[in-house]
Each structure stands twice: as C-alpha cells, then as structure tokens.
C-alpha cells in the first residue's frame, strides 16, 4: 500500500516545489496536487480575489510540469489532485478544467472536484457531465467527495451532497460513467450530525471507492489532524478498506496539522505525517 499527502498546507510555508521535494525525502510515495490557490473566491465581495500564484497565470501547465519533474527527480509521483472550490460559484467553474489539465500534466490519475453542497444528485449531474469529456481527453478521472454543512444552532454538521451512503451512490448512479469515481473523506464521514461513519461509507461504496482523504477528528468537527491523534477508530476503517479490496493510495489530508510549524521545523512534521500514513498502510497490509 502506497502513501501520499496533500501539499497545499506545507506549500503555504515553503512553496509547492520544496513541499514536493521534502515530502519525498520524508518517505512518501506520492503527492496530492492541492490547487486551491488557483483561484480564491471572496464571498463578501462576490468575486475572485487578486491572484499572482503560478497556477493562476498563463503558464500554469509549466508550473505543473516543474512539480512533476521535482517529484520524479526525488522518487515520488503525483497520484491525485484537488480542484478549487466552492464549485457553486460560476467564477470558479472555468478553473475546474484547468485543474484537470494540471492533473494530467503532473501525472495524476484522479482529480477531486466537490459537488455543490446544496444540490441533489440530478442537479450535480450536470456539472460532472459537462466536465467528463474534457477529463476523458486528458485521461483523468474525476472523483466526487462527501461534503457537509453546519447548523450553528445545533453546533454540528448537517446533510450536504454525498454526505450519506445513499446520496453518494445516487451521485455516482446519476452520471453512471467509469470516469466519475468516489473519494471518501474519512474525517467528514465521522462528523457529528451526519449519522453515518467512514466504515459504513466504505462498505456502501465498495469498488467505486478509488481515492481517500485521510485525517483525524474529535467525531464532531472537521479537524483535519494527523491520524491517531484524536478519536477516529482507524483500525476499523482500515479493516473496512481491506474488505472492499481498496487498491488506491492512502492519501492524507491532515492540512491543519502544520498550523504552528515554520520553515525551520516543517521537516519534523513531515516525518511525523509519513509515520502515521505508513502505520495505516502497515495495518492494511497485515490484516
């Protein structure tokens, strides 16, 4: 079982190029191409923020190629990516195709694209049908993901697109194309108020599950912390993944873990992340 991690959180501290290099040196097999900086939506002003990041420039493919080369030079590949969101805003939609292009250029096989939280399977179907021909041309699969909304009065998560086994499978059934697959966010599935669990979701998705976002939480909030630091029962999660013959990467999305780290000690954090991911992989292989 190979291990991967998102690079976006580390990139805020040391940039994407060094993030890929350092994660390789920490012992990861792959990297998850975080593309949130490609476009950032200002919800107050109702427009995209000014952006000077290379992924927002005309040479976005050149940037993706540089990251791929850095990875290969250090023995690490791009296994998947994460497109910008929220996808409900029209200003964000054009960047979804750019994310697919960058995924292909970096060597990734899957691009995670969020559904619109507040739309049902038939409504979100239109988004994915619009993107699938472009994705197929680039030999990149799109993965939808289980989402959540928040009820401030109850102080807990509430239903959103793909949040339950029924909704997730309904989204996949509505499109019914092998190029639309499932990325299960383990932490989202364990949030209070959604009345499901990662194990239940894994078993319901079965062979449709080809990608993961792995992180820990307190079984309440979307904490995005390093596995084995909070309350998720990863032994049961890994057993369920084994039951369904999961064959993708174990990809971490513990992006809040680097809060408080600096360029001077980020390597230590990367090694800790790698050890937690390898522990999960070893659990899977030893079942």
C-alpha positions in Angstrom: 0.0 0.0 0.0 1.5 3.3 -1.1 1.1 6.5 0.9 0.5 10.1 -0.3 -0.3 13.5 1.2 -1.7 16.8 0.1 1.0 19.5 -0.4 -1.2 22.7 0.0 -0.7 23.2 3.7 3.1 22.8 3.5 3.2 25.0 0.4 1.9 27.9 2.5 5.1 27.7 4.5 7.8 26.6 1.9 6.1 26.7 -1.5 5.0 23.8 -3.7 8.4 23.0 -5.2 10.0 22.4 -1.8 6.9 20.7 -0.4 7.1 18.0 -3.1 10.9 17.6 -2.6 10.6 17.5 1.2 7.7 15.1 1.3 9.7 12.7 -0.9 12.6 12.9 1.4 10.3 12.2 4.4 9.4 8.9 2.8 6.1 9.4 1.0 5.4 7.5 -2.3 3.2 10.2 -3.8 1.8 13.7 -3.5 -1.7 15.1 -3.8 -1.7 18.3 -6.0 -3.7 20.9 -4.0 -4.9 23.6 -6.4 -7.0 25.8 -4.1 -4.6 28.7 -4.8 -5.5 28.5 -8.5 -8.5 30.8 -7.7 -9.9 32.1 -4.4 -13.4 33.3 -4.2 -14.2 36.3 -2.0 -17.6 35.5 -0.5 -18.0 39.1 0.9 -17.3 40.9 -2.4 -18.7 38.2 -4.6 -15.8 37.9 -6.9 -12.4 36.2 -7.3 -9.5 37.6 -5.3 -6.5 39.1 -7.0 -4.0 36.3 -7.5 -0.4 36.1 -8.5 0.2 32.4 -8.0 1.7 30.5 -11.0 -1.4 28.3 -11.2 -3.4 31.4 -11.8 -1.0 32.6 -14.6 -0.9 31.7 -18.3 2.0 29.3 -17.6 0.0 27.1 -15.2 0.9 23.9 -17.2 4.6 24.9 -17.0 4.3 25.0 -13.2 2.6 21.6 -13.1 5.5 20.2 -15.2 8.1 21.6 -12.8 6.4 20.0 -9.9 6.2 16.7 -11.7 9.9 16.8 -12.5 10.9 17.7 -8.9 8.8 14.7 -7.8 10.3 12.3 -10.3 13.8 13.6 -9.5 13.2 12.7 -5.9 11.4 9.4 -6.5 7.8 10.5 -5.9 4.8 10.7 -8.2 1.6 12.7 -8.3 -1.3 10.3 -7.6 -4.2 12.7 -7.4 -5.2 16.3 -7.2 -7.8 18.6 -5.6 -9.6 21.2 -7.7 -10.6 24.7 -6.4 -14.0 25.1 -4.7 -16.7 26.0 -3.9 -17.9 24.8 -7.2 -21.3 26.5 -6.9 -19.8 29.9 -7.9 -19.8 30.5 -11.7 -16.4 32.3 -11.4 -14.8 29.1 -10.1 -16.2 26.8 -12.7 -13.7 27.6 -15.6 -10.8 26.7 -13.3 -12.1 23.1 -12.9 -10.9 22.3 -16.4 -7.6 24.0 -15.7 -7.3 21.7 -12.6 -7.9 18.7 -14.8 -5.2 19.9 -17.3 -2.7 20.4 -14.4 -3.5 16.9 -13.0 -2.7 15.3 -16.3 0.5 17.4 -16.7 1.7 16.4 -13.2 1.0 12.8 -13.9 -2.0 12.4 -11.6 -4.8 9.9 -12.4 -7.7 11.4 -10.3 -8.9 15.0 -9.8 -11.2 15.5 -6.8 -14.0 18.0 -7.7 -16.5 18.9 -5.0 -20.2 18.7 -5.8 -22.3 21.7 -4.9 -23.2 21.1 -1.3 -26.8 22.2 -1.6 -27.7 20.3 -4.8 -29.0 16.8 -5.2 -27.6 14.1 -7.4 -29.6 15.0 -10.5 -28.6 18.7 -10.2 -24.9 18.0 -9.6 -25.0 15.6 -12.5 -24.9 18.5 -14.9 -21.6 19.7 -13.5 -19.9 16.3 -14.0 -21.4 15.6 -17.4 -20.0 19.0 -18.6 -16.5 18.1 -17.4 -16.3 14.4 -18.2 -15.5 14.7 -22.0 -12.6 17.1 -21.1 -11.4 14.8 -18.4 -11.5 11.8 -20.7 -9.5 13.7 -23.3 -6.8 14.1 -20.6 -7.1 10.5 -19.3 -8.0 11.9 -15.8 -10.9 10.5 -13.7 -13.0 12.9 -11.7 -13.8 11.9 -8.1 -16.7 13.4 -6.2 -16.5 13.7 -2.4 -18.7 13.5 0.7 -19.5 17.0 1.9 -21.1 18.7 5.0 -22.9 21.8 6.0 -23.0 23.3 9.5 -26.0 24.0 11.8 -24.9 26.8 14.1 -27.8 26.4 16.5 -27.2 22.6 16.9 -23.5 23.1 16.7 -23.0 20.2 14.4 -22.8 19.1 10.8 -25.9 18.6 8.7 -26.6 17.0 5.4 -24.8 18.1 2.2 -24.2 16.4 -1.2 -22.7 12.9 -0.9 -22.8 13.0 2.9 -24.6 9.7 3.3 -24.1 6.4 1.5 -27.4 6.9 -0.3 -26.5 10.3 -1.5 -23.0 9.4 -2.5 -24.2 6.4 -4.6 -27.0 8.4 -6.0 -24.5 10.9 -7.4 -22.4 8.1 -9.0 -25.6 6.4 -10.4 -26.9 9.7 -11.9 -23.8 10.0 -14.0 -23.1 6.3 -14.5 -19.6 6.7 -16.1 -16.4 5.0 -15.0 -14.6 8.3 -15.3 -16.6 9.6 -12.3 -15.5 7.8 -9.1 -15.5 8.2 -5.4 -13.1 10.0 -3.0 -14.1 9.3 0.6 -13.1 11.9 3.1 -12.7 9.9 6.3 -13.0 12.9 8.6 -16.1 14.2 7.0 -17.8 10.8 7.4 -17.1 10.9 11.2 -18.6 14.3 11.9 -21.4 14.6 14.5 -24.8 15.2 12.9 -24.3 13.3 9.7 -25.5 9.9 11.2 -23.0 7.8 9.3 -19.4 6.6 9.6 -16.4 6.0 7.5 -16.8 2.3 7.8 -20.5 2.5 6.6 -19.5 4.7 3.7 -16.6 2.4 2.7 -18.8 -0.7 2.6 -21.6 1.1 0.7 -19.2 2.5 -2.0 -17.3 -0.8 -2.4 -15.3 -0.9 -5.6 -16.4 2.6 -6.6 -14.0 3.9 -3.9 -10.7 4.8 -5.6 -9.4 7.7 -3.6 -9.2 8.8 0.0 -8.7 12.0 2.1 -7.5 10.7 5.5 -7.3 12.8 8.6 -8.4 12.6 12.2 -11.1 14.5 14.3 -13.0 14.5 17.5 -16.0 12.8 16.0 -17.6 16.2 15.9 -15.7 18.9 13.9 -13.8 18.9 10.6 -10.4 19.0 12.4 -8.1 17.7 9.6 -5.5 16.4 12.0 -2.8 13.7 11.8 -4.2 10.2 12.1 -4.1 8.6 15.6 -4.1 12.0 17.3 -7.8 12.2 18.0 -10.8 9.9 18.1 -11.4 8.1 14.8 -11.0 4.3 15.0 -8.6 3.8 12.2 -8.3 0.1 12.9 -12.0 -0.4 11.9 -11.6 2.0 8.9 -8.6 0.0 7.6 -10.5 -3.3 8.1 -13.4 -2.0 6.0 -11.0 -0.8 3.3 -9.5 -4.3 3.2 -13.0 -5.9 3.0 -13.8 -3.9 -0.2 -10.3 -4.6 -1.7 -9.4 -1.0 -1.8 -6.5 -0.6 -4.2 -5.8 3.2 -4.3 -3.3 5.2 -2.3 -3.6 6.1 1.4 -3.7 9.9 0.9 -3.5 12.2 3.9 -5.4 15.5 4.1 -4.3 16.5 7.5 -3.8 20.1 6.4 -4.4 21.7 9.9 -1.5 19.6 11.3 1.0 22.2 10.0 -0.6 25.1 11.9 2.3 26.5 14.0 5.0 24.9 12.0 7.7 27.1 10.3 10.2 26.5 7.6 12.7 25.7 10.3 10.9 22.7 11.7 8.5 21.6 9.0 10.6 18.6 8.1 9.9 17.2 11.5 6.2 17.5 10.9 6.5 15.8 7.5 8.3 12.8 9.1 5.5 12.5 11.7 2.9 12.6 8.9 4.8 9.9 7.0 5.0 7.7 10.0 1.2 8.0 10.6 0.5 7.2 7.0 2.9 4.3 7.0 1.3 2.9 10.2 -2.1 2.9 8.3 -0.5 1.2 5.3 1.1 -1.4 7.5 -2.2 -2.1 9.3 -3.8 -2.7 5.9 -1.1 -5.0 4.6 -1.0 -7.0 7.8 -4.7 -7.8 8.0 
